[in-house]
Amino acid sequence: MSFGNNFVNLWPNFEIYKIMAQEDVFKKIVSHCKEYGFVFPSSEIYDGLAAVYDYGQNGVELKNNIKQYWWQSMVLLHSNIVGIDASIFMHPLVWKASGHVDAFNDPLIDNRDSKKRYRADVLIEDQIAKYDEKIDKEVKKAAKKFGDAFDEKKFRETNPRVLDHQKKRDALHERYTKAMQGPDLAELKQIILDEGIVDPISGTKNWTDVRQFNLMFSTEVGSTSDATSKIYLRPETAQGIFVNYLNVQKTGRMKLPFGIAQIGKAFRNEIVARQFVFRMREFEQMEMQFFCKPGTEMKWFEYWKKVRLAWHETLGMGNENYRFHDHEKLAHYANAATDIEFKMPFGFKEVEGIHSRTDFDLSQHEKFSGHQIKYFDPETKESYTPYDVETSIGVDRMFLSVMCHSYDEEKLENGETRVVLHLPEALAPVKCAVFPLDRKDNLPEIAQQIVDDLKFHFNTHYGDPKDSIGKRYRRQDAIGTPFCVTVDHDTPKDQKVTLRFRDTMEQERVPISELRSIIEDRVSITSLLKKLGKTIKDY
């Protein structure tokens, strides 16, 4: 059924249709993740646990490949970066020194009608984004109308509608920034009311007051109930690096500048956990803290912005799907900050943060611990506290961005639809699947021998011939396997097999002896690192 142009009349706000369509796609992705062994709801047989998920057999492989790509891009491509694995439990004073005990809070607001809870700052930031979208819409309309003669700069400076949207946007941004400084919770609520922000579920403005909520999980450590002390599950992995800075620097004889990388779990009691694995209570981070001489931090901040964006772009998921979002309101410890955002089905969202944290963390731990954490510079013969530039990426958010970009429903020439994951080949859970056409002529044994030869070089699966070859292809398409190999009745004679390519579905006949060389370079993490290495050299 087609609504044609009348559809716009039926939906005065056509953006609602776009949002609905994006939500439908996202629901399909979530469903696909469960059906094909990528992500399961945690404790599902007990009705699950909100905002907690388990990675299945294919999900864990994809996740591990993402982590391997990140880890090797840090410690193999940079001779001055080493890794650690710090414990989840830390002395409670660590979190007092870092500011998490006193200031790790979110401003929350409830809608009395829907009974749903939201972050007040996110509601306001979404409203600011709506003004930006209105401005961009006006610019795009004008660009289409005037073509090559269009002067975007002049249009933005003179068009009445653009100026009106910009004035409202700037006024809201200024008011919001000022309110967040305190934060002024009453003012945050008043902004929500004045802007007419409604609950997306109930459509009402029946809001409660805004209140602060600390995000850290706490527990107790000790052998008896009267001898326990309160500790926290770490809300970030960075502090484990900071408290080990001196250990690494001395034992590794590290000279500035140098970095310390870590991959590990973190925990936040997110009240507004949503959007599948995008925001969870238990998640995994890949962080690198880069220590440098004070005064050089901005140079390294710009360097890591370029290198980290290149890391993402090397995956080939479309450079247009990434953008920087510079922070205008900086954390108290930072003198520069930006996010790398990826275009999800629900809009551009942060997947990685790059922050210049100054000397705040090391200075705080020196103050609270009573231990001197200075660097003696052999060149200047002086001791000082290094500055730090941080890169922090969420493994789960990165996983989600890969899944969202890769999911596709293709209409085939025969009228059928195939669901395929166009995963970056080096990240795919299974790199190659080998199918005997049937059980005759010793074909299963030949196929198994090919698997046994290839599995030491990349993840290779054997596909039992109980299903048709077409069904087996579709199954591998759905989990993102880049290559399928079919052993047929000519194979015993000519020692050749049919190699099928996932993205194009093209097939070619190749010798068994050449399979490894054809596939290996395309599916190895090394292939990504070589591309990235060339880019890094340019910086």
N, C-alpha and C positions, 0 to 999 in steps of 0.2 A: 504493500500500500504506500502510495506516495502523496505527501501533502503539498508538494511544489511550493510556490511562493506564498500560498495561504498559511503555511506553517508559521511564518514570522508573525502573522496577524494573530494566530492562535496563541503564540508565546510572545508577548510584548518584550520580554527580556530574553532574547535569543541565547544569551550566555547560559541560561539555565539548562538548555538542551545540551550544550557543549559539556557542561559540568556533569550532567547525567550520563552522557556517553562515556566520558572519562572514568566515571565511577564504575560503569559496567565493565569496562576493560580491566580496571584494577581488580574487581571482584573475580573476573576470569583468571587473572594472574594468581591471585591468592588460592583459588580452587585448583589451578594447575599445579601449584607448588605442593599441595597435599596429595593430589592424585598420582603424581609422578615421583614421589619420594624426595622432595626438596625440603619442605618445612611442614611439621605437624604441630597442632596445638599441644602444649605441655599437659601431661596427665589427662589426656583426652578421655580415657575410660572412666575417669572420675569427674567428667564434665568440664575438665580443663581448669587452667588458672589464668586469669586475665593478664594480658600483656607479657606473657612468658611463652616461648616457643622452643621446640626441639628441631634440630636439623636432621633430616633423613639421610639415606644412603647416597643420594645424588647431591643433596644440599651440602653435606659436609665435605664432599670432594670439591665442589665449586668454591666453597668458603676457604678450604685449605689452599686451593690454587691462588685465590686472591691474596691470602696472607703470604704465600711463598713469593709471589710477584713483588709485593711491597717489601718484604724482608730483604730479598736479594737486591732490590733496587737501592736499598739503603746501605747494607753492609758490604756488598760486592762492588757497587759502582762508586763508593766513597771510601777511600782508604782511611779516613779520619772519623768514621762512624763505627761503633761497636754496639753489641746488644746485651741486655740483661733480662732476667725474669724475676721480678720482685714479688714478694708475698702479697696476698690479698689483705690479710690482717696486718695492721700496723699499730704502733704505739698511739694512743688517743691524742697525745700532744701534737702529733703530726698534723691532725685536722684542725686543731686550735691554731697552730702556726699558719696554716694555709688559708685560714679564714672560713673554712667550711662549717665549723660548728656555729659561728655567729652569723654568717651571711649567705649560706647556701640555701636560698629560699626562692620559691616561685610565688608571684602574686596570683591568687586563685579567686574565681568568682563563680557563683552558681546561678542557674536559671530556675526559678521556683516552679515553673510550669513543666519543663521537660525533665527536671531533676538531674540535669547534666552539669558537669563542672568543667570550667575552661580556665586557661591561663589568660589573665587580663591583658598582659603585654602582647600576647599573640593575636588576640582579637583586635587590638588597636593597630598592630603592625599590618594585619590583613587589610584593615581599612585604609591605611596609607598606601598599600599596594594597589588598592582599587582606584585611587586617584591617579597613580602612575599608569595604570592600564587605560584609564579614560584619556589621558594625555597621548599615550602611544596610539590609541585608536584614532584620535583626531589627526595625528601626524601621518599614519598609514593611509587614511582616506584622502588626505591632501596630496600625498606623494603619488597615489594612483591617479588622481585627477589631473595633476600638472605634469607628471612624467619627468623628463630630463630637466625641465625648467624649474623644478621644485627646489627651493632654498629652505632646507629644514631649519637651520639656525634662525633665519629671519622669521619663519613661520612660528616657531616656538616663542619668539620675543614679541610678536605683534598680534597673533590670533586671539580674539577676545575669549573664546571658550577655553583655549589652552591656558591663558593667563588666569582665568577664573579658577580652573582646576588646580593650577600650580599654587595660587594664593591660599586656597583651602588646604592643600597638601602641606605646604610649608608651615602654616599656622598650626596644624595638627601635629606635625613632627616636632616643632619647637615646644609645644605644650607637653607632648608626651615625653620628650627627652628630659625636660625639667622635672616632671612628675616622677620619673624613674630614678632620679638622683638620690632621693631620700631612702626608699621610695615613699611618695605621698599616696597612700592607698585610697584615701577619699577622693583625691583628684583623678586617679585612674578610673574610678567608678564614674565620676562626673563626666569624664571624656567619653566613656562608653555611652552614657545617656545622651549627651549633647550631640554626638555623632549619629545617634539613632541606630546603633548597632543592635541587631536582633539575634536571638538564638536561632541557629540554622535548623533546629528540629521543631521547636514550638512556634517560631516566628514572632515571639513576644520580647518585650524589653523589661520583663519582670525579674530584675537582677537583685541578688543579695549584695552585701558589702564585700569589698575586696579584702582578703586576709592573706598573711604569709604562711607558707608551709615549708618546713625543712625537708629536704629530699633524701637525707642519709638514712640508711637502715642501721639500726644499732642492735647489738647483742651483748652477751656477757661472757667473760672468760674467767676460768677458775675452777677448782676441783670441788668446792663446797659452796652452798648457797650464801654463807655468811662471809666468804672470802673471794667474792667475784668482783670484777671491775668492768666498767662499760667500755666497749670498743665498737668500732664501726666497720661495716663492709665498705671497701673503698669506693667512692663515687667517681673516681678517675684514676688512671694509671700513672699520671705524671709525677705524683709525689714520691712514688717508689724510685723514680729516676733521680729526683732532687736529693733525697736522703742518702743515695748511694753515689752521688757525684764524686765525692772525695775518694771513696774506695776505688772507683773505676779510674779516676785520674792518676792516682798514685800507682796502683798495681799495673796499669797499662802504660804508664809513663806518657800519658797523653799531653800534647801541647795544644794550646788554643790556636785556631778554633777546632773544636771537635764535637761530635754528637753521640748521644746514647739513645738507642732504639729499644722499644719494648712492645710486645703484643700481649694483651691480657684482658681478663674479665673486669667489668666495673658494674656497680649496682646503684640504681637510683629509684626511690619510691615515687615514681611518676604517677600522679593522680590523673593526669590527662594523657595517658598512654593511648596511642591510636595509630592508624595507618599501618597495620600489620607489623612487620619487624622494623619499621622506621623509628618508632619510639617505644622502647621496652624497659622493663624494670631490671632485667639482667641482659647485659650486652657486652660486646667485645670491641676494644679499641686498638688501633695501631698508632703509636705516638713516637715521635722523635724530638728530643730536646737538644738544640744546637747551641753550645756555649761559645761565646766570643768576647773579644775585648770591648769594653764600653766605648761607644762612639762609632763602632762598626756594625752595630745591630741592624740599622736600616738597610745597609748594603746587603746583608745576609737575608733580611726579610724579603727584599725584592728578588734575590736569588731563589729562595725557596718558593716564592709565589710562582715563578716561571717553571721551576723543576717539577713542582707538584702538579701543576696544570698539564705539563707535558706527560707526566706519568699517566694521567687519565686519558689524554688524547691519543696516546700510543695504542690504546685498546681498540681504537677505530670505531667508537660508538657515536661519532659525529661531533665535530668541534663546536657546532652551533648549539649543542645541547648543554654546554657548560658556560658559566659566567662567574665573574667575581662579584661579591657583594661586600664592599668595604664597610666596616663598622663606624658609625658616626658617634655612637655612645660607647666609649671604651671602658673595659673593666678597670678597677682601680690600680691593678698591677701592670697594665699594658700601655705602651705608647704607639702601637699600631696593631690593627687586626683586620683580617678579611676572611670571607668564607668562599670556598669553591662550591657553587650550587649546580645541581644537575636537574634537567627537566624531567620530572616524574609525571605520571598521569594526573596527579593532583597539583601540578605547578612546579616551578623552580624551588628546590629545597636543598638545604645544606648537606653535603656529604663529608666535607673536610674543612677544618679551620686552621688558619696560619696566624700566629700571634707573636708579637714581640713583647715578651713578659718582663723586660728589663732585668734588674737583679733582685726583684721582689722575693721570689721563692727561696733562693739561697740565703738571702739576708734574714728572712723570717726564721728559717731553720737554724741559722747561726744564733739568733737571738733566743729562741725558745730552748734549744738544746744545750747552749753554753759551750758548744764546740766551734772552734774557728774553721770556717769554710772559705778560705781565701785561695787564690791562685798566685803562685810566685812566678812572675814573668822573668825568664832567664835573660831576655834581651834588654828589658828596661830596668831590671833589678828592683822591681817594686811588687808589692802584693796588693791585690784588689779582688773584689767579688765580680766574677764574670756576668755578663748579660746573657740572656737566653732567648732564642727564637724557636718557637714550638710549631710542629706540624702534627695535627691530630685528625685521624680519619676513623669513622665508625665502620667496622667490618660488616655489620649487619646492614647499614645504609648502603654501603658499596655493593653488597650482595643484591639488595633490592633494586638499585639502579641498573645493574647488569640484567636482572630478570625482566624488569619493565621495558628496557630498550630491546631486549632480544625476542620477547614474545610476539608472535605474528600468526595471523590466520590468513593463509593464502588460498585464493580461488584458483583452481587448476583448470586446464583446458577441457577436461572431461566433466566439468561442473562440480566436482568434489572439492572439499575444503580440507587442507592439511594444516594442522597446528604444528608450528616449528619454533624452536628456540635458536635464533641466530647468535649464539654465544660466541664471544671472542674465542678462537680455536684453542688458544693456550690455557684458557680458563675452564673449558668444557670438562664435566665430570668424567665422561668416557670419551676417549679420543678416537677409538676405532672399534667397530663391531664386525665380527667375522661370521658369515652365515654359510653353512652347507645348503645347497639347493634342496636336497632331500637326503634320505638315509642310504641311498644306493651307491654303488661303485666306490665304497670306502671314502665318500665325501666328508662325513663327520670327522673321521680320523685326520684327514688332510687339514680341515679347518682348525681342529684342535692343535695341530702341530704349528700352524701359523700363529695362533694365539700364544702358544708357549714360547715362540721365538720373539714375538713383539712385546709381550707384557713386561719384559725387563726394561724397556725403553719408554713406554707410555702405557696408560691404562687401556687395556684391550679386553673386550668381552666376547664370549662365545654365544651365538644365538641359535637355540635349538630349532630344528626344522619342523616342529609340530604345527606352526602357523605358516600361512602363505608368506612369500618373500615380501609382498606389498605391505602386509600388516607389520612385519618385522622392521621394514624401513620406517613406517609411520611411528612406531614405538621409539626408535632411535631419534627421529626428527623431534619428537616431543620432549626428549631429555637433552637435546642439543648436540648429539654426537656428530662431529664434522665429517667422518668418513665411515663408509660401510664397504665391506669386502664380501663378494659372493663367490663361493667355490661351486663350479658347475661341472657337468659331465665331460667337458673338454679339458678341464684342469689336469687330470692325471696324464693326459697326452701331451699338452703343450706347456705345462707348468705356469699357466697364466690364470689370473682371476679378474673379476669385474670390480673395479673401484668406483664407488658412487660418491659424489660430492653433495653434502647436505644442502647448501644454499642454492645451488643451481639445479640439483637433481640430475646433472649430467653424469654419464658413465663412460668409462674407458677401460680397455683391456690392457693389463700391465703384467709383467713377470712377477712372480712371487718374490724373487730375489731383490726386486727394486722397491717393494712396499715400504720398508723402513725408511729408506732415503727420501721417498716421496712425501711421507707423512711427518716424519720426526721434526724436521726444521719448522714446519708450520705450526705444530702443536706444542712445542717446547717453550718453557718460560724464557729460555735463553734467547729465543727469537725476539721476544718483546724487549729484553734487556739490551740487546744489540742496537735496536732502533732507538731506545731511550738513551743509551750511552752516547750515541752520535749527537743527539739533541743537547745533552748536558755539556758536551765539549764546547758547543757554540756559546754557552753561557759563561 
